[in-house]
Amino acid sequence: MDGHSRRVQFLKVLLPLVAILMLSTVFLLSRTIETNVSVPFSQKDIDERLSDQVVTHPKYRGTTRKGEEVQIEAIRATQGGEGSVPTAAEFQGRLGLLSGGVITLDSNSGMIRPDQNTATFVGDVIITSTDGTEITTDLLNTSLDEIRGDSPGQINGTGIIGNFTAGGMSFGANKKDGPVHIIFTDGVKLIYEPQKAER
């Protein structure tokens, strides 16, 4: 066997050994992998989400027939099941009027029914408009295909002319393409404040 053949035989043994040594060095020098990774949900939360089909940060965006913008979102929502309706926590809405004005809606909870074109705000409902009116009530029913809503219970509010209360309220356009008006009903009481009206 000549010298060239011996070198080839030697390299056939040496090179695999070097490769094995390099691979073992890579594994020895690599940092340990953390296998006990904490999940930001408890097992109870995971089970609840799976059983109730919980959705986090759901959002609805649509446009009315007149081109007005409707946005509704929540912190979390459940799809509900037999005998129960879908509900959402920290329910918020934004209605963009064609005039450029905005009506914002906030409540503790609520539900949206796209199949019926309705959304309902429940518990500590706060209705705010860009003209300076702020109204609080316990329940507000709204439409998704037009800027329209009603509150069948007691309302308390403040506006540019003072503070007021009423047994009910509704808002919407009186005419097909008319502006949106807020109408108070059932024993309206107004405390007129000239200072506010002059601003």
Backbone bond lengths (Angstrom), bond angles and torsions (degrees), N, CA, C in turn:
res aa  C-N    CA-C-N  psi(-1)  N-CA   C-N-CA  omega(-1)  CA-C   N-CA-C  phi
1 M - - - 1.457 - - 1.531 107.85 -
2 D 1.332 116.33 124.96 1.460 119.66 -177.82 1.522 110.84 -79.30
3 G 1.344 114.74 175.44 1.469 120.33 -176.90 1.523 113.47 -63.11
4 H 1.313 116.28 -36.64 1.474 119.92 -179.19 1.518 111.20 -64.62
5 S 1.285 117.91 -41.82 1.463 121.95 -179.90 1.522 110.67 -66.36
6 R 1.363 116.30 -38.45 1.459 119.02 178.85 1.533 111.31 -64.82
7 R 1.358 115.19 -39.89 1.471 118.16 178.45 1.533 111.44 -63.41
8 V 1.333 116.41 -41.10 1.472 120.64 178.89 1.522 110.01 -62.22
9 Q 1.337 117.12 -45.62 1.462 120.49 179.14 1.527 111.00 -61.48
10 F 1.348 115.79 -40.67 1.464 120.56 -179.91 1.534 111.42 -63.88
11 L 1.332 115.91 -43.07 1.471 120.16 -179.87 1.521 111.98 -67.55
12 K 1.347 116.42 -32.05 1.468 119.79 177.65 1.519 111.71 -62.16
13 V 1.314 116.45 -30.41 1.466 120.67 178.33 1.526 110.63 -86.92
14 L 1.341 116.26 -41.12 1.465 121.08 -173.86 1.529 112.61 -69.22
15 L 1.315 117.15 -46.04 1.472 120.04 -174.56 1.541 113.22 -61.91
16 P 1.333 121.29 -45.84 1.468 119.83 175.54 1.520 112.68 -59.89
17 L 1.376 116.74 -37.07 1.460 119.56 178.27 1.531 111.39 -64.48
18 V 1.345 116.73 -40.54 1.468 120.77 177.81 1.533 110.42 -63.82
19 A 1.328 115.98 -41.73 1.469 119.92 179.66 1.522 111.45 -62.14
20 I 1.359 115.95 -42.94 1.472 119.91 178.61 1.523 110.34 -63.59
21 L 1.324 116.88 -42.07 1.460 121.52 179.31 1.532 111.50 -61.79
22 M 1.338 116.86 -41.59 1.471 120.88 179.68 1.524 111.29 -66.13
23 L 1.316 117.44 -42.33 1.469 120.68 178.90 1.522 111.60 -63.65
24 S 1.343 116.17 -43.41 1.467 119.09 179.94 1.523 110.67 -64.53
25 T 1.337 117.41 -34.53 1.472 121.30 178.08 1.528 110.90 -65.59
26 V 1.344 116.18 -40.84 1.468 119.97 178.44 1.518 110.78 -59.84
27 F 1.349 117.25 -44.53 1.459 120.44 -179.11 1.518 111.86 -69.84
28 L 1.339 116.70 -35.34 1.462 119.44 -179.54 1.524 111.79 -70.74
29 L 1.338 117.01 -35.34 1.464 120.32 -176.90 1.525 113.22 -86.02
30 S 1.323 117.85 -16.78 1.473 119.90 -178.63 1.517 109.85 -69.07
31 R 1.338 114.93 148.66 1.461 120.20 -179.91 1.520 109.97 -72.56
32 T 1.309 115.06 153.20 1.462 118.91 178.25 1.524 108.82 -70.56
33 I 1.310 116.18 145.11 1.465 122.39 -179.70 1.514 108.75 -93.22
34 E 1.323 115.68 130.72 1.459 121.31 178.89 1.525 109.16 -74.20
35 T 1.324 115.44 111.93 1.470 119.28 -178.69 1.519 112.06 -93.75
36 N 1.328 116.79 -16.67 1.461 120.29 -178.79 1.528 109.00 -96.80
37 V 1.334 116.73 68.85 1.458 121.76 -177.42 1.524 109.51 -81.90
38 S 1.328 116.73 130.52 1.466 120.20 179.72 1.520 110.45 -81.11
39 V 1.311 115.93 135.53 1.463 122.62 178.73 1.521 107.56 -97.53
40 P 1.351 119.04 137.50 1.473 120.34 -176.38 1.525 114.11 -72.70
41 F 1.337 118.48 14.32 1.460 121.81 178.12 1.525 108.34 -129.83
42 S 1.320 116.25 140.89 1.457 119.63 174.26 1.527 108.52 -77.51
43 Q 1.323 115.47 165.00 1.470 119.17 178.94 1.526 110.23 -61.24
44 K 1.342 115.94 -34.47 1.469 120.01 178.52 1.526 110.39 -63.13
45 D 1.361 116.78 -43.05 1.469 120.52 178.33 1.520 111.22 -62.18
46 I 1.338 115.68 -42.19 1.463 119.44 -179.22 1.524 110.53 -64.57
47 D 1.351 116.27 -44.73 1.464 119.55 179.05 1.524 111.38 -62.27
48 E 1.356 115.44 -39.30 1.462 119.88 179.89 1.518 111.41 -65.53
49 R 1.344 116.03 -41.83 1.455 120.23 -179.79 1.528 111.27 -65.23
50 L 1.332 115.83 -37.74 1.458 119.11 179.96 1.524 111.53 -71.81
51 S 1.339 117.15 -40.72 1.468 119.64 -177.09 1.522 111.98 -75.58
52 D 1.338 117.05 -39.40 1.465 120.41 -177.56 1.521 113.09 -94.14
53 Q 1.331 118.13 -3.47 1.456 122.52 -177.43 1.538 110.38 54.68
54 V 1.343 114.90 60.00 1.459 121.91 -176.99 1.529 110.08 -79.24
55 V 1.329 115.07 136.34 1.461 121.76 176.04 1.522 107.78 -116.51
56 T 1.337 117.76 129.68 1.462 120.34 178.95 1.526 110.25 -95.52
57 H 1.312 115.56 140.51 1.464 124.64 178.29 1.538 113.45 51.05
58 P 1.338 116.86 52.27 1.468 117.95 176.49 1.527 110.58 -70.63
59 K 1.322 116.65 147.86 1.470 121.32 -179.98 1.522 110.02 -136.25
60 Y 1.323 114.78 140.22 1.464 120.89 174.85 1.526 107.67 -122.81
61 R 1.328 116.40 131.54 1.460 120.77 176.05 1.515 108.33 -133.49
62 G 1.315 114.80 131.93 1.453 118.87 -179.95 1.515 111.18 -152.53
63 T 1.312 114.80 176.61 1.461 122.15 179.41 1.524 108.38 -131.03
64 T 1.329 116.45 135.42 1.453 119.98 178.52 1.526 110.12 -73.75
65 R 1.318 115.44 173.88 1.466 120.47 179.83 1.529 111.78 -62.93
66 K 1.333 116.17 -24.28 1.473 120.54 179.49 1.531 112.28 -90.74
67 G 1.329 116.96 -4.92 1.463 120.16 179.92 1.512 114.00 96.24
68 E 1.325 117.52 10.62 1.466 120.78 177.58 1.537 109.42 -79.35
69 E 1.306 115.47 151.43 1.458 121.04 -174.85 1.517 111.57 -95.47
70 V 1.341 116.44 133.94 1.463 122.35 177.48 1.529 108.34 -125.38
71 Q 1.336 116.26 123.17 1.466 121.26 177.70 1.516 108.68 -129.11
72 I 1.318 116.48 133.54 1.460 121.54 177.64 1.523 107.87 -137.93
73 E 1.327 116.37 136.66 1.460 120.62 178.23 1.521 109.66 -146.94
74 A 1.331 115.86 166.30 1.457 121.29 -179.71 1.526 108.90 -149.07
75 I 1.335 116.26 168.89 1.460 120.97 176.80 1.528 109.81 -76.36
76 R 1.327 116.58 -44.12 1.463 121.07 178.06 1.514 108.94 -153.55
77 A 1.322 115.74 154.90 1.460 120.85 -179.12 1.519 109.91 -143.85
78 T 1.332 115.57 147.82 1.461 121.31 174.28 1.520 108.22 -114.79
79 Q 1.326 115.87 144.50 1.453 119.96 -177.85 1.515 112.60 -77.70
80 G 1.317 116.94 -16.46 1.456 119.19 -178.69 1.518 111.22 77.41
81 G 1.307 116.01 178.71 1.458 121.05 179.88 1.503 110.35 -148.97
82 E 1.332 115.52 -152.71 1.456 119.43 179.60 1.526 109.74 -65.03
83 G 1.322 115.74 125.98 1.463 120.45 178.97 1.511 114.71 80.99
84 S 1.342 118.75 0.98 1.460 120.79 178.09 1.521 109.49 -133.75
85 V 1.329 114.93 151.83 1.464 120.26 -178.03 1.524 109.41 -103.40
86 P 1.334 118.34 157.97 1.464 120.38 176.88 1.528 110.49 -62.76
87 T 1.319 117.25 135.16 1.463 121.21 178.66 1.519 109.63 -129.53
88 A 1.333 115.46 158.73 1.462 121.26 -179.88 1.517 109.42 -138.54
89 A 1.328 116.15 149.34 1.461 122.07 179.06 1.527 109.73 -102.88
90 E 1.350 115.07 145.72 1.473 122.57 -178.59 1.531 109.66 51.52
91 F 1.299 113.31 66.32 1.467 123.81 -175.45 1.527 109.12 -81.70
92 Q 1.325 117.52 128.99 1.461 121.78 -178.79 1.521 110.06 -135.09
93 G 1.329 114.93 142.74 1.456 119.49 178.93 1.516 112.20 -135.79
94 R 1.323 115.48 156.52 1.468 121.61 177.22 1.519 108.03 -140.12
95 L 1.334 116.06 121.20 1.455 122.19 -179.86 1.525 108.54 -111.92
96 G 1.325 116.45 114.56 1.460 121.15 -179.37 1.517 110.97 -95.35
97 L 1.331 116.99 116.05 1.456 122.16 -176.79 1.533 111.29 -83.20
98 L 1.319 116.21 155.27 1.461 120.25 178.36 1.523 111.47 -65.05
99 S 1.335 116.67 -25.67 1.460 121.05 179.36 1.532 112.18 -73.01
100 G 1.323 116.68 -9.86 1.459 120.89 -176.63 1.511 112.66 101.80
101 G 1.329 117.02 -12.73 1.455 121.10 178.21 1.523 111.33 -73.63
102 V 1.330 114.93 164.14 1.471 121.26 -178.83 1.523 109.06 -135.43
103 I 1.327 116.32 138.39 1.459 122.39 171.67 1.526 106.52 -115.31
104 T 1.341 116.91 123.19 1.464 120.63 177.41 1.525 109.37 -106.90
105 L 1.321 115.31 145.74 1.462 122.29 -176.82 1.520 108.82 -129.41
106 D 1.322 117.04 129.82 1.467 122.22 178.25 1.518 109.56 -133.21
107 S 1.328 117.17 139.08 1.465 120.52 177.10 1.519 110.04 -154.40
108 N 1.340 115.79 166.93 1.461 120.75 179.48 1.524 111.62 -67.04
109 S 1.323 115.90 -39.73 1.460 120.30 -178.41 1.521 109.46 -151.09
110 G 1.307 115.45 178.70 1.452 118.90 179.46 1.505 111.69 175.68
111 M 1.312 115.98 -176.19 1.458 121.24 178.53 1.519 109.09 -149.27
112 I 1.312 114.94 147.84 1.456 120.61 179.21 1.522 107.75 -122.68
113 R 1.340 115.60 134.84 1.468 121.46 179.41 1.523 108.99 -126.22
114 P 1.335 118.01 84.36 1.464 120.00 179.65 1.523 113.10 -59.02
115 D 1.349 116.48 -29.55 1.454 119.71 179.30 1.526 112.17 -67.28
116 Q 1.352 116.25 -23.91 1.464 120.96 178.13 1.534 112.04 -109.97
117 N 1.346 116.52 2.74 1.471 122.16 -178.81 1.527 111.87 57.00
118 T 1.333 116.34 41.51 1.462 120.41 179.61 1.520 111.35 -133.99
119 A 1.328 114.83 154.95 1.462 122.97 171.21 1.521 107.37 -140.21
120 T 1.327 117.07 138.02 1.457 122.06 -177.78 1.519 109.40 -122.25
121 F 1.333 115.74 128.21 1.463 122.79 178.53 1.530 107.95 -104.23
122 V 1.341 116.68 130.23 1.466 120.98 -172.69 1.526 110.22 -130.50
123 G 1.341 115.78 132.91 1.462 121.43 172.01 1.516 114.66 83.23
124 D 1.336 116.44 113.13 1.472 122.40 178.75 1.531 111.32 50.13
125 V 1.313 115.57 51.92 1.463 120.74 -179.34 1.525 109.50 -75.19
126 I 1.320 116.83 129.84 1.468 122.20 176.76 1.523 107.90 -119.64
127 I 1.339 115.35 122.53 1.465 122.42 -179.73 1.521 107.26 -112.35
128 T 1.301 117.03 122.64 1.462 121.58 -177.83 1.517 109.60 -127.34
129 S 1.335 116.44 133.66 1.465 120.13 177.12 1.523 109.60 -119.08
130 T 1.320 116.10 158.88 1.464 120.46 -175.50 1.522 112.77 -70.37
131 D 1.344 118.38 -9.90 1.464 119.28 177.33 1.531 112.05 -84.79
132 G 1.343 117.11 4.12 1.457 120.70 176.41 1.515 114.42 98.87
133 T 1.320 118.51 4.85 1.462 121.87 179.45 1.525 110.20 -87.14
134 E 1.334 116.51 133.11 1.463 121.87 174.98 1.515 108.68 -130.74
135 I 1.332 116.44 126.97 1.460 122.48 -174.96 1.525 108.71 -127.02
136 T 1.338 116.50 138.89 1.460 121.14 175.04 1.527 109.04 -119.96
137 T 1.329 115.31 142.93 1.454 122.09 178.96 1.523 108.68 -157.78
138 D 1.329 117.44 179.82 1.463 120.84 -178.96 1.523 113.49 -101.18
139 L 1.340 116.71 -21.26 1.465 119.82 -176.23 1.523 109.91 -148.81
140 L 1.319 116.02 134.46 1.467 120.89 177.88 1.520 109.15 -139.66
141 N 1.332 115.70 124.09 1.460 122.05 175.09 1.517 108.47 -101.07
142 T 1.334 117.04 131.05 1.458 120.05 179.98 1.526 110.39 -130.41
143 S 1.314 114.20 163.17 1.461 121.84 177.87 1.526 109.48 -102.37
144 L 1.326 117.25 152.57 1.458 121.60 177.87 1.529 112.44 -100.00
145 D 1.345 116.41 -20.33 1.466 118.88 -176.96 1.523 113.18 -100.82
146 E 1.347 117.08 2.34 1.454 122.37 173.06 1.523 108.71 -160.32
147 I 1.321 117.19 160.21 1.468 120.93 177.69 1.523 107.21 -81.40
148 R 1.327 115.39 95.27 1.454 121.55 -177.34 1.516 108.89 -156.66
149 G 1.345 116.54 143.96 1.451 120.42 177.96 1.511 111.45 -166.42
150 D 1.334 115.70 168.68 1.474 119.65 177.57 1.514 109.67 -153.35
151 S 1.317 113.92 148.37 1.454 122.27 176.01 1.522 107.60 -121.68
152 P 1.341 119.15 111.95 1.461 121.15 -174.56 1.522 114.42 -79.97
153 G 1.333 117.84 -5.42 1.453 120.23 -176.78 1.514 113.61 -113.52
154 Q 1.308 115.88 -171.69 1.464 123.54 -178.70 1.520 111.14 -57.92
155 I 1.335 114.72 135.38 1.465 119.90 175.32 1.524 109.54 -125.96
156 N 1.322 115.52 148.05 1.460 122.99 174.14 1.516 107.45 -127.96
157 G 1.327 116.22 139.30 1.450 117.48 -176.92 1.501 113.94 -152.76
158 T 1.306 113.68 168.95 1.457 121.73 174.33 1.519 107.71 -139.35
159 G 1.330 115.32 143.60 1.459 119.76 -178.03 1.510 111.56 -147.68
160 I 1.317 116.09 -165.21 1.462 119.99 -175.03 1.529 113.13 -70.75
161 I 1.342 116.52 -15.61 1.471 117.44 -179.84 1.526 112.87 -109.95
162 G 1.326 118.37 -3.38 1.453 119.85 178.46 1.514 113.12 143.79
163 N 1.346 115.20 -163.01 1.460 122.06 -179.60 1.524 110.00 -101.57
164 F 1.319 116.88 149.07 1.463 119.88 -177.20 1.520 110.93 -150.22
165 T 1.331 114.66 158.22 1.463 122.28 173.84 1.520 107.74 -134.73
166 A 1.323 116.36 158.54 1.461 121.05 178.14 1.516 108.84 -160.24
167 G 1.325 115.46 161.35 1.463 120.49 179.41 1.516 113.09 -82.30
168 G 1.333 117.33 -13.04 1.461 120.83 179.87 1.514 110.45 -168.36
169 M 1.309 116.05 169.28 1.456 120.64 -177.47 1.522 109.55 -156.97
170 S 1.327 115.46 150.96 1.464 120.64 171.63 1.525 107.99 -145.16
171 F 1.329 116.03 157.47 1.459 119.43 174.91 1.522 109.22 -141.93
172 G 1.321 114.29 151.33 1.453 120.39 -179.34 1.517 109.75 158.72
173 A 1.320 115.98 -178.45 1.464 121.67 178.99 1.521 109.41 -92.43
174 N 1.334 115.84 131.92 1.471 120.11 177.71 1.521 111.41 -72.64
175 K 1.322 116.70 -33.76 1.455 122.02 177.84 1.525 109.45 -112.16
176 K 1.301 116.65 164.29 1.460 122.42 -174.38 1.527 112.30 -54.36
177 D 1.308 117.37 -48.47 1.466 120.94 -179.04 1.530 111.80 -113.50
178 G 1.312 116.33 21.64 1.459 120.50 -177.57 1.517 112.68 -82.45
179 P 1.337 117.19 173.24 1.468 121.50 179.19 1.532 111.37 -73.50
180 V 1.320 115.69 162.66 1.463 121.46 178.96 1.524 109.35 -83.04
181 H 1.334 116.37 129.38 1.468 122.71 177.56 1.520 109.71 -119.16
182 I 1.339 116.12 148.83 1.461 122.06 173.11 1.530 107.31 -103.99
183 I 1.327 116.30 127.00 1.466 121.49 -177.26 1.527 108.63 -118.74
184 F 1.349 116.25 128.09 1.460 122.25 178.63 1.520 109.29 -104.75
185 T 1.337 116.42 140.83 1.469 121.10 -175.80 1.524 110.53 -135.81
186 D 1.334 115.24 170.58 1.473 123.36 172.20 1.529 113.09 61.53
187 G 1.299 115.72 76.65 1.466 120.87 173.76 1.505 114.07 71.70
188 V 1.327 116.43 58.25 1.467 120.90 -179.96 1.524 109.89 -74.01
189 K 1.325 116.93 131.31 1.461 122.48 176.18 1.522 108.68 -125.50
190 L 1.327 115.72 129.60 1.460 121.07 -178.57 1.516 110.34 -124.64
191 I 1.326 115.27 130.13 1.466 120.78 171.72 1.524 106.00 -101.68
192 Y 1.329 114.96 103.75 1.469 120.64 -174.93 1.522 110.28 -75.24
193 E 1.331 114.90 130.98 1.456 120.89 178.94 1.530 108.29 -123.40
194 P 1.346 117.69 100.60 1.457 120.74 -177.11 1.527 113.56 -56.60
195 Q 1.349 116.88 -32.56 1.457 119.54 -178.79 1.537 110.73 -60.34
196 K 1.328 116.91 -39.36 1.455 120.63 179.00 1.525 110.97 -69.13
197 A 1.323 116.13 -41.14 1.471 119.98 -177.57 1.528 112.01 -65.41
198 E 1.338 116.87 -28.50 1.461 120.54 -177.75 1.525 112.83 -80.21
199 R 1.337 117.77 -14.88 1.472 120.36 -177.73 1.512 111.94 -71.16
